[in-house]
Every structure is written in structure tokens, then in C-alpha cells.
Amino acid sequence: MRADFWEHYSLAELNAKEWEALCDGCGQCCLVRTEGKGEVRVFNITCELFDAQQSRCRDYQHRFEQVPHCHPLTPSNVPLYTWLPETCAYRRLEQGRSLESWHPLITGNRQLMRKLGITVHPDAPLNSQVPRHKRHQHLIKVKNI
């Protein structure tokens, strides 16, 4: 990877390794959400493949085949995904902002993120563990779009 690539190149100019390194591993994009009526509702419920203890996808290479609602992030669609958290490195760089001070590319580890509560809570249930009629009990954010 190029030194401090996130400060010198646009998202479209990154190579595959740099693109993947931008992901801080917070897991927030793996939370269940609904979109409609000018808003996005985010629930503290994770995708079936999300490992909340490790804050990682259990099958990252095949996630799109296994989870039809998993969204691939690309330089062209990052601006369209208004549900991405404000802390998301892809979103921040696309908007011309710098990485957060706790980002693993800056700190060299993910421990500070967990300590600051940026990662998905380790006890977040999987989508299959929460009946649809009880989803409202796990609502954590409503964002107008």
C-alpha cells in the first residue's frame, strides 16, 4: 500500500488492497436497516454472516451470494448510501473529510474503536434471532434522507 494513501488519492484511485484497508471494521454497515418514506431505520440486529465478537463477516468472499441485501461499496455508489455512518471512512473521504483519529490506519489497531463504542455491540443478535414483529424493540437510529 502507498504511504498515507487516504490523504493523497480519491476513492476511485485506490487499488484493491487500499480500498479494503479503508474499512475500519466497525460492522455498522452489517446492521439490519429499512428504507422508506424518506427515512432509514437502523436496528441493533446484524446480518446472518456477521461475527459480532470479531466485528467481521464470517464469509466475506461469498457474502453477496449468501446475503442478497448485502451492498457492495464502490467509489460510485458510496455517495448514494446515505445510511452509511458519519464515521465511515469511505463516506468521509468521498466528502473530502479526513479519517477519524481512532481509525486503525492511524492507530495501528482496532482496540480503541471497541473501547469508544464505535463497533457493533458484541451482543447484537442475528437477524434470524429476532422475529420481524419484535424488530422495533431493537431500533437504534432513524435518519431522514
Secondary structure, DSSP 8 states (H G I E B T S, - for coil): --TTHHHHS-GGG--HHHHHHH-----GGGEEEEEETTEEEEEEEE-TTEETTTTEETTGGGHHHH-TT-----TTTGGG-TTS-TT-HHHHHHTT----TT-HHHHSSSHHHHHHT-S--TT--BGGGS-GGGGGGGEEEEEE-
